[in-house]
Amino acid sequence: MEQNFNTESEKPPFTYKRNPLTDHAFQIFQWKEEKGDYEPVGDYTLIDLEEDPELTEKTVMNLVSGLNGRSERLIDLQNLTSDRLLFNIVDNKDTEESDYITIMLRTHDQKGVSKENAVLKIEKGVIYVKARSNE
């Protein structure tokens, strides 16, 4: 029990807050030991403005829980939506020098074509994405 308490009281590696400059957006921060503070490492920006703000924030909370390695703490969103959340990594050859990965999140209602939901832009190295190979 004591180990659990200590784990819970530690600063999490990642956290988030609403972006004060952009409506419907959140900033993602990572604890930087060398600076002794959280530094911004990404942005989550909602595209589908019809989405319930509560669902958007809980989605971001789940994303941050996953980044923190706490997948057992994911919030069940079934009571807020029946849509599936899909994603794809946007591969833009012109921005290979960029320090960020852009991920397009899409919702699918099981009936037709998925639609753009949000964009996650996060520093390379924060998440590991295994590239698919056609070979």
C-alpha positions as CSV (number, residue, x, y, z in Angstrom):
1,M,0.0,0.0,0.0
2,E,2.8,2.4,0.9
3,Q,4.4,2.0,-2.6
4,N,1.1,2.8,-4.2
5,F,0.8,6.0,-2.1
6,N,4.3,7.1,-3.1
7,T,3.6,6.4,-6.7
8,E,0.4,8.5,-6.5
9,S,2.1,11.4,-4.8
10,E,5.0,11.7,-7.3
11,K,4.8,14.3,-10.1
12,P,3.5,12.5,-13.2
13,P,5.8,12.7,-16.2
14,F,3.0,14.3,-18.3
15,T,0.1,16.6,-17.5
16,Y,-2.2,19.0,-19.5
17,K,-4.1,22.2,-19.3
18,R,-6.4,24.2,-21.5
19,N,-4.6,26.3,-24.0
20,P,-5.2,29.9,-23.0
21,L,-4.7,31.2,-26.5
22,T,-6.9,28.8,-28.5
23,D,-10.4,27.7,-27.8
24,H,-11.1,24.0,-28.0
25,A,-7.4,23.2,-27.5
26,F,-5.2,21.7,-24.7
27,Q,-1.4,21.9,-24.1
28,I,0.5,18.8,-23.1
29,F,3.5,19.2,-20.7
30,Q,6.3,16.9,-19.8
31,W,8.3,17.1,-16.5
32,K,11.8,18.1,-17.3
33,E,14.1,17.1,-14.5
34,E,17.0,19.4,-15.6
35,K,14.6,22.4,-15.5
36,G,12.7,21.3,-12.4
37,D,9.4,22.2,-14.2
38,Y,6.9,21.1,-16.8
39,E,7.7,22.1,-20.4
40,P,5.2,22.1,-23.3
41,V,5.7,19.1,-25.6
42,G,2.4,19.0,-27.5
43,D,-1.0,20.4,-28.4
44,Y,-4.4,18.7,-28.8
45,T,-6.7,20.8,-30.9
46,L,-10.4,19.9,-31.5
47,I,-11.6,20.2,-35.1
48,D,-15.2,18.9,-34.6
49,L,-16.7,21.8,-32.7
50,E,-20.0,19.8,-32.3
51,E,-18.2,17.5,-29.9
52,D,-19.2,17.8,-26.2
53,P,-16.4,19.7,-24.4
54,E,-16.6,17.1,-21.6
55,L,-15.8,14.3,-24.0
56,T,-12.9,16.3,-25.5
57,E,-11.3,16.9,-22.1
58,K,-11.8,13.2,-21.0
59,T,-10.2,12.1,-24.3
60,V,-7.2,14.3,-23.4
61,M,-7.2,12.9,-19.9
62,N,-7.0,9.4,-21.4
63,L,-4.2,10.4,-23.7
64,V,-2.2,11.8,-20.8
65,S,-2.9,8.7,-18.7
66,G,-1.5,6.6,-21.5
67,L,1.6,8.8,-21.8
68,N,2.1,8.4,-18.0
69,G,1.9,4.6,-18.4
70,R,-1.4,4.4,-16.4
71,S,-3.6,2.6,-18.9
72,E,-5.5,1.1,-16.0
73,R,-6.8,4.6,-15.2
74,L,-8.4,5.2,-18.6
75,I,-11.9,6.8,-18.4
76,D,-14.7,4.7,-20.0
77,L,-16.3,7.0,-22.6
78,Q,-19.1,4.7,-23.6
79,N,-21.7,6.8,-21.8
80,L,-20.6,9.9,-23.7
81,T,-20.2,8.6,-27.3
82,S,-20.7,5.4,-29.3
83,D,-18.2,6.6,-31.9
84,R,-14.8,4.9,-32.3
85,L,-11.8,7.1,-32.2
86,L,-9.3,6.3,-35.0
87,F,-6.0,8.0,-35.8
88,N,-3.3,8.2,-38.5
89,I,0.1,9.8,-38.5
90,V,0.3,12.6,-41.0
91,D,3.4,12.0,-43.1
92,N,4.4,15.3,-44.7
93,K,7.7,14.9,-46.5
94,D,8.2,18.7,-46.5
95,T,8.5,18.8,-42.7
96,E,10.8,15.9,-42.0
97,E,13.1,18.4,-40.2
98,S,10.3,19.2,-37.8
99,D,10.7,18.2,-34.1
100,Y,7.0,17.2,-34.0
101,I,4.8,14.4,-35.1
102,T,1.3,15.3,-36.3
103,I,-1.5,12.8,-35.6
104,M,-5.0,13.2,-37.1
105,L,-7.7,11.7,-34.9
106,R,-11.0,10.8,-36.6
107,T,-14.3,9.6,-35.3
108,H,-16.3,6.8,-36.9
109,D,-20.0,6.2,-36.1
110,Q,-20.0,2.7,-37.6
111,K,-22.2,3.9,-40.5
112,G,-20.2,5.8,-43.0
113,V,-17.0,7.5,-43.5
114,S,-14.9,8.7,-40.5
115,K,-14.6,12.4,-40.0
116,E,-11.8,14.5,-38.7
117,N,-12.1,15.1,-34.9
118,A,-8.8,16.5,-33.6
119,V,-5.2,17.1,-34.3
120,L,-2.4,16.0,-31.9
121,K,0.9,17.6,-32.5
122,I,3.6,16.2,-30.1
123,E,7.4,16.3,-29.9
124,K,9.2,13.4,-31.6
125,G,10.5,11.0,-28.9
126,V,7.6,11.7,-26.5
127,I,5.7,8.7,-28.0
128,Y,7.2,5.8,-29.9
129,V,5.4,4.9,-33.1
130,K,6.4,1.8,-34.9
131,A,6.3,2.5,-38.6
132,R,4.5,0.0,-40.8
133,S,6.5,-1.5,-43.7
134,N,5.2,-2.8,-47.0
135,E,8.2,-5.1,-47.4
